[in-house]
């Protein structure tokens, strides 16, 4: 099944954090996320040196919760770069 990726983008400390939430199954009751950190102006679908996913067994109950968690993860990636 091909999934449409709806990317959400926020600027953070001179970088852009892109997050998409993806359903884990067809029920829509469990969500995961993917994060990409890019230079400003780069497309969210561009290859990125910093890409992450939830990477654990955490299930988020809604798409919005997964997106929010993805931004938290993306911000931590940017923060780690600036240390």
Buried (B, 14 or more C-beta within 10 A) or exposed (E): EEEEEEBBBEEBEEBBBBBBBBBBEEEEEBBBBBBBBBEEEBEBEEEBEBEBEBEEEEBBEEBEBBBBBBBEBBBEBBEEEEE
